[in-house]
Amino acid sequence: MRFLRYGAPGQEKPGVLDVGGQIRDLSGQIEDLSGAVLTDLARLTADGPVVSGAPRLGPPVTGTGKIVCIGKNYAAHAAETGSAPPPEPLIFMKATSAIIGPNDTILIPRGSTKTDWEVELGVVIGHPAKHVSEADALSHVAGYLAVNDVSERDYQKHRAGQWTKGKSCDSFAPLGPWLVTPDEVGDPQDLALRLSVNGATRQDDSTANMIFGVAHLISYLSDFFTLETGDIIATGTPSGVGLGMDPPTFLTPGDEITLEIQGLGQQRIPVAQG
């Protein structure tokens, strides 16, 4: 199933897409797409009232406690940044205050000259995970979504070595449009990822080329801390980021990013000055 949240920022309601692509309201079944609801999405049905018009789509989940990001998880992306592939997952955190909807506006921070794009497969945790095996890891997944891990490279690389500074600015985590359940996604290591800026393709790859797959990441992370219900893992970006271009090229006000992951929907994100 393909779940979503719709409505004005801060006033979103839960919904689901029916087989005809119409939004169906889920307010009669659940309060929101968060918490314990994410551990049992299979009980929900797509027979609620049809939502008219074309409402704004918000982030498809709410109540996220942490966004755990994986750096340099595609060999070609590591190479374009001048790095060797890491021997084990490289972890950093992204503030949840960066979360916006899939078509909301990315705001370039004041003084920024190196705001960059990154298409990534996002994994939303259902049942909490602590010391789980790779064999059991995928049973802890509520669903998958598209993530743009927007990054300010100068903050990331030159502000005392703290990646979180360059990853957590307001609006730097567009999510969605949908949270898609594992049964509909199938193999998370066989999904096409694409991103374009102003119609020009910048990233075009497959999750098959991850260095560390989803099951390994869940198992690995769960040995360091509990992955709680609603937590999101951003699994890394393929090559084609602005930092890796010759010359490096970054976002400017007026740009539009189109991002999509196979089966997970598309984002169309305008860029403006913050």
N, C-alpha and C positions, 0 to 999 in steps of 0.2 A: 504494500500500500504506500501511497505518497501523501504524507502529512504536511501541513503548512499552518501558518498563523497569518491572519489578515486583519487589516484595520490600521488606524492611526498609531504612530509610535506611542508605546505605553498603554494602548487600549486594544491590543490585538486579541482576537478570538481564535480558538483552535478550529481547524478545518481539515478536510481530506479531499483529494481529487477522486471523483468517481470514474468509471470506465469510459465515460464520454468526455472526460476532461473538465467537467464542471466542478466548482468548489461546493462542497457540502459542509454546512455548519455542524460542528461537534459539541457545541455548548450544552446540548441536552444530555450528553454522555459524560463529559469531563469538564473540569474547570479550565485546564490548560494543558499544553504538551510539556509537562515537567514532572519531576519527582517520580513517585511510584507508577504513574501512568506509563512511563517509558519502559517499565519492566514487563508490561503486559499489553502491548499495542494490538496484539492479535484479537483481543476481545472487542475492539472498536469496529463499527460498521459504517459504511458509506451511504446511509439511507436518511441522513438528516436533511433539513431544508436546503434548497439550492440558494446559493448566495448570488444575488444579481449584480450586474455591472462588472467592473474590473478593479476591485479594491487593491490598495497597496498591500504587498506581501512583506511581512516582517520576518525576523529570524524564525526558522521553523521549530526551534526549541527555546525554552527559557529556563531560568533557574540554574544555569551552568555555573558550577563552582570553580572550575579551572579549565583553561585551554593549554594543553601540553603540545608543544611543537617539536618537530624532528628536523634537524638541519642536515643539509647535504646528503639526502637519502636517495639521490639519483647520481650515478657516477659522472654523467655528462655535466650535471649542474655543479658538482664539486670541481670538475675540471675548469669550467668557465669562470669560477671564482678564484682559480689558482691554487686549489687545495686537492689533497689526495682524499679518496673515499675514507670515511672514518672507520676504525676497527670495530666499533660498537655504536649504537644510536647516540647521536648528539642531541641533547635535550635543552630546550629553553621554554620559558613561559610567556604567554601573551595575556594581557589584562582583559577580563571579561567586559570592561567598560568600552572596549574597542568594537564590540559587536553591533552590527547594523543589518538591515534587511538586504536582500539580494539585488535590489535596484535602487537602493538609497545612494546618497552622494558621498564619495570619498573626499575628505577635506585635507588638502595639503597643509601641514603645520606651518605656522609663521616662521619664515626664515629657511624653510626646507628647500633644497635644490636637488635632492636625490631620492624622491619618493618612487618606489618601485612596485612591481606587480609579481604575484606568485600564485598560480593555480595549484590547488592541493585537494586531495581526497580527505574529507573529514570523517572521523569515526565517533559516533555518539554512544556512550556507555549506557547500558540498561542495568543489569544486575551488577552490583559492586564487584570489583576484581582485586584480589590480594593474593600474591604468590600463586597465580594460576599458571597452568602448563600451556604450551602452545597448542596442544591437542584440544584443550577446553576453552581457549581464549575467545574464539568467535561466538561462543554461546553467551558471552557477556555483552554483545553488541546489540543496541536497540535499533540502530539504523545508520545510514551513511548520508552525507551531504557534501555539497561543494563549498570550498573555503577559498577566499582570496587572502593569503597571508601578506597583506600590504606591509611594506618595509621602507623605513627611511635609512638609507645606507650610510650616510654620514654619522647619524646617531648610533647606528649599529656597530660601525667599524672604528669610529674615532672618538667616541665619548666614553673613555675609560673602560672599553671592552665589555660593556654590558649590552648584550643583544636585546634584552627586554625593552630598553629605551627606544630602540629603533623599530620595535614591533608592536607597541602598545598604544600608540597615539589614537585619539578618538577617531572612530570610523575605519580603523585599520583591520577590521575582521568582518567583511560581508559574508553572510552565511545563506545557504539555500540556493534555489527557492524551496526545495522540498527536503523532508527527512524521509528517506526511502528504506523500507524494511529489508532485512537481509534476504528473505525469500525471493523478493523481486529483483534485488541486485545480482544475486548469484555470486560468482567468484570475484572478490574485491581486488584480486590481482590480475584482472583482465578487463580493465576499464580504460577507454580513451579519455585523455584530458586535452583541452585546447583553450587557448587564450589569444585574443587579438586586441590591438589598440588602434582605434580609429580605422578599423577594417583590415589592418595589416596583421597577419598571423605572427605571433611571437613565440608561442609555446604549442607543441603538438607532440604528444608522447602517450605512453601507456603505463598504468600502474604495474604492469608486468616487469617494468624495469626498475622498480624499487630495489634498493640494496637490502633493506630489512622490510619484510612484508608485514601486513596488518597483524596477523596472529603473533608473530615474533615481537612486535612492538608492544602489544597489550601485555604479553607475558613478561617482557623485559621491564616495562614501566611498573608493573604491579609488584615487582620485587623491591622497588624503592619507596612507593607510597600507594595507598589505596586509590584506585580509580573509582570514583563515586558515580552514582546515577546522574546522568546529565552532563558529565565531563566530556570534553571534546579533545580528540587527538587529531592534530593537523599533521599529516604523514609525510610532508616534504614536497618540494616542487621539482619538476624536471628542468632541463636547460631552456634557455630563451628569455631569461630575465633581462631587464634593462642594464643591470650592472655588467652583464657578460657581453654586451654589444660593443662593436668597434666603430665609432667611439661609444662609450657608455651613454645611454639615453634614458631619460626619466620622465615621469608624468608631469604634465603642465595643466593649468586650468583650461577647461574646455575639452579635454580629452574624453573619450568614452572607451571603457573596457568591456569587451564581451567575453564571457568565461563560461565554459560548459564541461560537464563530465558525463560520460555515457550513462544514460538512464537516470541521472540525478537532476536534470534540468539546466537552465541557462540563467546567468546573471547579465544584466546590462547596466553598467555602473558609470554614471557621470562623475567627472572629477572637477572640483572647484577649489578655490583658495580658502583656507580656513582663517 
